[in-house]
Amino acid sequence: MPADMNDYFKKKRPSNTMNTEGNQNKSGPGGFENPFGNIGKGASWMFVALAIAIAIFTLKPFTVINSGEVGIKVTTGKFQTEPLGAGLHFYIPVFQKIIPVNTRIRLIVYSTTETSMVGDNYSKGFISGETFEGGLKKNPSIQVLDKRGLTVNIDLAVQYRLKAEAAPMTIEKWGASWEEKIVNSKVREVVRDVVGQYTAEQLPEMRNEIASAIQTKVQESISSLEGEPVLLSSVELRNIDLPPKIKDQIERVQIAKQEVTIAEQQKEQAKQEAQRKAEIARGEAERNRIEAQGEADKIRIEAQEQAKANRLISDSLTPSLIELEQIKTQAKFNEALKVNKDAQIFLTPGGAVPNIWVDAKSKDKTLSTQQ
């Protein structure tokens, strides 16, 4: 390289000289500045903060408990007896963990009918991204033997929930499958005991009594457990599925009972009709009797009055009055003889025998009775 070029680059190369502010310029080889030259003592704190942030993001030493559930904190395998309520809770990773447990009302359906599973389809939190466990569980119908050993299928619906304050002890004692061990096993046991006391034919008739007995005994069985871990809401008897032969037999019996009921109703209607007609007949007879009695009373009263009148007349007839009446009658005859001079009149004194009028001209005889 020419000498003049070497001189030129030597003049342009920065040197370890003091700047205008009195500070020494620290340049590396080739004239490049050190990027870490101006970092002070706070650099270590920045590295620590960055490491903590990465650890929090990676290990996630906290969880969110939603409403309707409780948290169980486990420290080195030991369950904390006091459950955690809804909210944000921290724990020490590796040494501790928090188990969320659902305390909402659950439903177990025992049925052969196809039903889709239903759950609480919303997330626990934006960080975990997990979902709540299902609110409905479906099991097959409970097969039991009746009093005679026939197989009967029972459909039930059981509502219950985990007792929040007893959740840590329940999960510690019964484990995650506490539903199967506590609710399902007790329900099946009680149903077999209750239904086994009846014959298949009695089950439809005793449905209400059976449902009440199952509800009561399941409640007593679960409540008797230590700490009462589960609160039972209801046990609903939905269906009793009988063997086909028993169904046909019950149907025939029901038809026969219906026919008997219809016959009894018809008999009762006929009886009521007969009673109605009998009442009408009795009423008619009573009416006739009353009318006859009235007519008889009328005749009797008239006869009594006539007898009284006759007695009065008889008492009033004196010989002088009778003579007077005869004279009046004789006068009438005398007037008649003026018209018909050929007539012949026979008079009977005393009036015991009728007077006889004989028309001698026409030879006709006319009888006239005069008292």
C-alpha positions as CSV (number, residue, x, y, z in Angstrom):
1,M,0.0,0.0,0.0
2,P,1.4,3.4,-0.8
3,A,2.7,5.4,2.1
4,D,0.3,8.2,1.7
5,M,-2.6,5.7,2.1
6,N,-1.1,4.4,5.4
7,D,-0.9,7.8,6.7
8,Y,-4.4,8.5,5.9
9,F,-5.9,5.4,7.8
10,K,-3.6,6.1,10.8
11,K,-5.1,9.6,11.1
12,K,-8.7,8.2,10.9
13,R,-8.2,5.4,13.5
14,P,-9.7,6.3,16.9
15,S,-7.3,6.3,19.8
16,N,-7.7,5.8,23.6
17,T,-7.8,9.5,24.2
18,M,-9.9,11.6,26.5
19,N,-13.1,13.0,25.0
20,T,-14.3,16.5,25.5
21,E,-16.1,15.5,28.7
22,G,-13.0,14.2,30.3
23,N,-14.0,10.5,30.0
24,Q,-11.8,8.0,28.4
25,N,-13.2,6.4,25.3
26,K,-13.2,2.6,25.5
27,S,-12.9,1.1,22.1
28,G,-12.1,-2.4,21.2
29,P,-9.9,-3.7,18.6
30,G,-10.6,-2.3,15.2
31,G,-12.4,0.7,16.6
32,F,-15.7,-1.0,17.7
33,E,-17.4,0.0,21.0
34,N,-18.3,-2.7,23.7
35,P,-22.1,-3.0,24.0
36,F,-21.9,-4.0,27.7
37,G,-19.6,-1.2,28.5
38,N,-22.3,1.1,29.9
39,I,-24.3,-1.5,31.9
40,G,-24.0,-0.9,35.6
41,K,-24.6,-3.0,38.7
42,G,-28.5,-3.3,38.1
43,A,-27.9,-5.8,35.4
44,S,-28.0,-8.7,37.9
45,W,-31.5,-7.7,39.1
46,M,-32.8,-7.6,35.6
47,F,-31.6,-11.2,35.0
48,V,-33.3,-12.3,38.3
49,A,-36.6,-10.7,37.4
50,L,-36.5,-12.3,33.9
51,A,-35.8,-15.7,35.4
52,I,-38.7,-15.3,37.9
53,A,-41.1,-14.4,35.1
54,I,-40.0,-17.3,33.0
55,A,-40.5,-19.7,36.0
56,I,-43.9,-18.3,36.8
57,F,-45.0,-18.7,33.2
58,T,-43.6,-22.2,33.0
59,L,-44.5,-23.7,36.4
60,K,-47.8,-21.7,36.9
61,P,-47.8,-21.7,40.8
62,F,-51.4,-20.6,41.1
63,T,-54.9,-21.7,40.1
64,V,-58.4,-20.2,39.9
65,I,-61.3,-21.8,41.8
66,N,-64.7,-20.9,40.3
67,S,-68.0,-20.5,42.0
68,G,-69.7,-23.9,42.5
69,E,-66.5,-25.7,43.3
70,V,-63.9,-25.8,46.1
71,G,-60.1,-26.4,46.0
72,I,-58.2,-29.0,47.9
73,K,-54.6,-28.0,48.6
74,V,-52.2,-31.0,48.8
75,T,-48.8,-30.4,50.4
76,T,-46.2,-33.2,49.8
77,G,-49.1,-35.7,49.5
78,K,-51.1,-34.5,52.6
79,F,-54.6,-33.1,52.1
80,Q,-55.4,-29.8,53.8
81,T,-58.6,-30.2,55.8
82,E,-59.9,-26.7,55.1
83,P,-61.3,-26.3,51.5
84,L,-60.4,-23.3,49.4
85,G,-63.2,-21.1,48.3
86,A,-63.7,-19.4,44.9
87,G,-60.9,-17.0,43.8
88,L,-57.2,-17.0,43.0
89,H,-54.9,-19.3,45.1
90,F,-51.1,-19.7,45.0
91,Y,-49.1,-22.8,45.8
92,I,-45.5,-23.9,45.7
93,P,-44.9,-26.0,42.6
94,V,-43.4,-29.5,43.0
95,F,-44.2,-29.4,46.8
96,Q,-47.9,-28.4,46.5
97,K,-50.8,-28.7,44.2
98,I,-54.5,-27.6,44.3
99,I,-57.2,-30.0,43.1
100,P,-60.5,-28.3,42.0
101,V,-63.6,-30.3,43.0
102,N,-67.1,-29.6,41.7
103,T,-69.8,-29.1,44.4
104,R,-72.7,-28.3,42.0
105,I,-75.9,-30.5,41.9
106,R,-75.2,-33.6,39.9
107,L,-77.6,-36.1,38.3
108,I,-77.3,-39.8,37.8
109,V,-79.8,-41.4,35.4
110,Y,-80.4,-45.1,35.5
111,S,-82.1,-45.9,32.2
112,T,-81.8,-48.0,29.0
113,T,-83.1,-45.0,27.0
114,E,-80.3,-43.3,25.0
115,T,-79.4,-39.9,26.4
116,S,-76.5,-37.7,25.5
117,M,-74.0,-36.7,28.2
118,V,-74.5,-33.2,29.5
119,G,-71.7,-31.1,31.2
120,D,-70.9,-27.6,32.3
121,N,-69.5,-26.4,29.0
122,Y,-67.5,-23.4,30.1
123,S,-63.8,-23.2,31.1
124,K,-62.3,-22.9,34.6
125,G,-60.1,-20.1,33.6
126,F,-58.3,-18.4,30.7
127,I,-55.0,-19.9,32.0
128,S,-55.8,-23.5,32.6
129,G,-58.2,-23.9,29.7
130,E,-59.8,-26.9,31.3
131,T,-63.6,-27.6,31.6
132,F,-65.8,-28.6,34.5
133,E,-66.7,-32.2,34.9
134,G,-70.1,-33.3,33.6
135,G,-73.2,-32.5,35.5
136,L,-75.0,-35.6,34.3
137,K,-74.0,-39.3,34.4
138,K,-75.9,-42.1,32.7
139,N,-76.0,-45.7,34.0
140,P,-77.9,-48.7,32.7
141,S,-81.2,-49.5,34.4
142,I,-80.9,-51.3,37.7
143,Q,-81.8,-55.0,37.3
144,V,-83.4,-56.5,40.4
145,L,-85.1,-59.8,41.2
146,D,-88.7,-59.6,42.5
147,K,-90.0,-61.8,45.3
148,R,-90.4,-64.8,43.0
149,G,-87.0,-64.3,41.3
150,L,-88.2,-62.6,38.1
151,T,-85.9,-59.9,36.6
152,V,-87.3,-56.4,36.7
153,N,-85.6,-53.2,35.3
154,I,-85.9,-50.1,37.4
155,D,-85.3,-46.6,36.0
156,L,-84.2,-43.9,38.5
157,A,-83.0,-40.3,38.5
158,V,-80.9,-39.3,41.5
159,Q,-79.9,-35.7,42.3
160,Y,-77.1,-35.0,44.8
161,R,-74.0,-32.8,45.4
162,L,-70.7,-33.1,47.2
163,K,-70.7,-31.4,50.6
164,A,-68.3,-28.5,50.2
165,E,-66.9,-28.4,53.8
166,A,-66.3,-32.1,53.8
167,A,-64.8,-32.3,50.3
168,P,-61.1,-32.7,51.4
169,M,-61.9,-35.6,53.7
170,T,-64.2,-37.2,51.1
171,I,-61.7,-37.1,48.4
172,E,-58.9,-38.3,50.8
173,K,-61.0,-41.2,52.0
174,W,-63.0,-42.2,48.9
175,G,-60.8,-41.0,46.1
176,A,-61.9,-39.5,42.7
177,S,-64.5,-42.2,42.2
178,W,-66.5,-41.2,45.3
179,E,-69.7,-41.1,43.2
180,E,-69.4,-44.7,42.3
181,K,-68.5,-45.8,45.8
182,I,-71.0,-43.7,47.7
183,V,-74.0,-42.8,45.6
184,N,-74.2,-45.5,42.9
185,S,-73.5,-48.5,45.2
186,K,-76.0,-47.3,47.9
187,V,-78.7,-46.6,45.3
188,R,-78.4,-50.1,43.8
189,E,-78.3,-51.7,47.2
190,V,-81.4,-50.0,48.4
191,V,-83.4,-50.6,45.2
192,R,-82.6,-54.3,45.3
193,D,-83.7,-54.5,48.9
194,V,-87.0,-52.6,48.4
195,V,-88.1,-54.1,45.1
196,G,-87.3,-57.6,46.3
197,Q,-90.1,-57.5,48.8
198,Y,-92.8,-57.4,46.1
199,T,-93.9,-59.6,43.2
200,A,-93.7,-58.2,39.7
201,E,-97.5,-58.0,39.6
202,Q,-97.6,-55.8,42.7
203,L,-95.0,-53.3,41.5
204,P,-97.3,-51.1,39.3
205,E,-99.9,-51.0,42.1
206,M,-97.4,-50.2,44.8
207,R,-95.4,-47.7,42.7
208,N,-95.9,-44.7,45.1
209,E,-95.0,-46.8,48.2
210,I,-91.9,-48.2,46.5
211,A,-90.7,-44.7,45.4
212,S,-91.2,-43.3,48.9
213,A,-89.3,-46.3,50.4
214,I,-86.4,-45.9,48.0
215,Q,-86.1,-42.2,48.7
216,T,-86.2,-42.6,52.4
217,K,-83.7,-45.5,52.6
218,V,-81.2,-44.0,50.2
219,Q,-81.3,-40.8,52.2
220,E,-80.7,-42.7,55.5
221,S,-77.9,-44.9,54.0
222,I,-75.9,-41.9,52.6
223,S,-76.6,-39.7,55.7
224,S,-75.3,-42.4,58.0
225,L,-71.8,-42.1,56.5
226,E,-69.1,-40.4,58.6
227,G,-69.2,-36.6,58.0
228,E,-72.2,-36.9,55.6
229,P,-70.0,-36.4,52.5
230,V,-72.9,-36.2,50.1
231,L,-76.1,-34.2,50.3
232,L,-79.0,-36.0,48.5
233,S,-81.6,-33.8,46.8
234,S,-84.1,-36.3,45.4
235,V,-84.6,-39.9,44.1
236,E,-87.2,-40.1,41.4
237,L,-88.7,-43.5,40.3
238,R,-89.2,-43.0,36.6
239,N,-90.1,-46.4,35.2
240,I,-90.7,-50.1,36.2
241,D,-89.9,-52.4,33.2
242,L,-91.6,-55.7,33.8
243,P,-91.1,-59.0,31.8
244,P,-93.3,-59.4,28.7
245,K,-95.3,-62.3,30.2
246,I,-96.0,-60.3,33.4
247,K,-97.1,-57.3,31.3
248,D,-99.5,-59.4,29.3
249,Q,-100.9,-60.9,32.4
250,I,-101.4,-57.5,34.1
251,E,-103.0,-56.2,30.9
252,R,-105.5,-59.1,30.9
253,V,-106.2,-58.6,34.6
254,Q,-106.8,-54.9,34.0
255,I,-109.2,-55.6,31.1
256,A,-111.1,-58.0,33.3
257,K,-111.2,-55.5,36.1
258,Q,-112.5,-52.9,33.7
259,E,-115.2,-55.2,32.4
260,V,-116.2,-56.0,36.0
261,T,-116.3,-52.3,36.8
262,I,-118.4,-51.6,33.8
263,A,-120.8,-54.4,34.8
264,E,-121.0,-53.1,38.3
265,Q,-121.7,-49.6,37.0
266,Q,-124.5,-51.0,34.7
267,K,-125.9,-52.9,37.7
268,E,-125.8,-49.8,39.8
269,Q,-127.5,-47.9,37.1
270,A,-130.2,-50.5,36.8
271,K,-130.7,-50.6,40.6
272,Q,-131.0,-46.8,40.6
273,E,-133.5,-47.0,37.8
274,A,-135.6,-49.6,39.6
275,Q,-135.5,-47.5,42.8
276,R,-136.6,-44.5,40.8
277,K,-139.5,-46.5,39.3
278,A,-140.4,-47.9,42.7
279,E,-140.4,-44.4,44.1
280,I,-142.7,-43.3,41.3
281,A,-145.0,-46.3,41.8
282,R,-145.1,-45.6,45.6
283,G,-145.9,-42.0,44.9
284,E,-148.6,-42.9,42.4
285,A,-150.2,-45.4,44.9
286,E,-150.0,-42.9,47.6
287,R,-151.7,-40.4,45.4
288,N,-154.5,-42.8,44.5
289,R,-154.9,-43.7,48.1
290,I,-155.2,-40.1,49.1
291,E,-157.7,-39.5,46.3
292,A,-159.8,-42.6,47.2
293,Q,-159.7,-41.6,50.8
294,G,-160.8,-38.1,49.9
295,E,-163.6,-39.5,47.8
296,A,-164.7,-41.9,50.5
297,D,-164.5,-39.0,53.0
298,K,-166.6,-37.0,50.7
299,I,-169.3,-39.7,50.3
300,R,-169.3,-40.3,54.0
301,I,-169.7,-36.7,54.8
302,E,-172.5,-36.3,52.2
303,A,-174.2,-39.4,53.6
304,Q,-173.9,-38.0,57.1
305,E,-175.3,-34.8,56.0
306,Q,-178.1,-36.5,54.0
307,A,-178.9,-38.6,57.1
308,K,-179.0,-35.5,59.1
309,A,-181.4,-33.9,56.6
310,N,-183.6,-37.0,56.5
311,R,-183.8,-37.0,60.3
312,L,-184.7,-33.4,60.2
313,I,-187.4,-34.1,57.6
314,S,-188.6,-37.1,59.5
315,D,-188.8,-35.1,62.7
316,S,-190.7,-32.4,60.9
317,L,-193.4,-34.7,59.4
318,T,-196.6,-34.5,61.6
319,P,-200.0,-36.0,60.8
320,S,-201.4,-32.6,60.2
321,L,-198.6,-31.8,57.8
322,I,-199.2,-35.1,55.9
323,E,-202.9,-34.4,55.6
324,L,-202.1,-31.0,54.3
325,E,-199.9,-32.5,51.6
326,Q,-202.6,-35.0,50.6
327,I,-205.1,-32.2,50.3
328,K,-202.6,-30.3,48.0
329,T,-202.2,-33.4,45.9
330,Q,-205.9,-34.0,45.7
331,A,-206.3,-30.4,44.5
332,K,-203.9,-31.1,41.7
333,F,-205.8,-34.2,40.7
334,N,-209.0,-32.2,40.7
335,E,-207.5,-29.7,38.4
336,A,-206.4,-32.5,36.1
337,L,-209.9,-34.0,36.0
338,K,-211.2,-30.7,34.6
339,V,-209.1,-31.3,31.5
340,N,-209.6,-35.1,31.2
341,K,-213.0,-36.1,32.5
342,D,-212.6,-39.8,31.6
343,A,-209.6,-40.3,33.8
344,Q,-209.9,-42.5,36.9
345,I,-207.9,-41.8,40.1
346,F,-207.4,-44.3,42.8
347,L,-206.4,-42.7,46.1
348,T,-204.7,-44.7,48.9
349,P,-205.1,-43.1,52.3
350,G,-201.9,-42.7,54.3
351,G,-199.7,-42.4,51.2
352,A,-198.2,-45.9,51.5
353,V,-199.4,-47.0,48.0
354,P,-198.9,-44.8,45.0
355,N,-201.9,-43.0,43.6
356,I,-202.9,-44.5,40.3
357,W,-204.0,-42.3,37.3
358,V,-205.9,-44.1,34.6
359,D,-206.7,-42.3,31.4
360,A,-210.0,-44.1,30.4
361,K,-210.2,-42.3,27.0
362,S,-206.8,-43.4,25.6
363,K,-206.7,-46.6,27.6
364,D,-203.1,-45.6,28.6
365,K,-202.1,-45.9,32.1
366,T,-199.8,-43.5,33.8
367,L,-198.3,-44.2,37.1
368,S,-197.5,-41.3,39.3
369,T,-196.0,-41.6,42.6
370,Q,-196.7,-38.9,45.1
371,Q,-195.4,-39.0,48.6
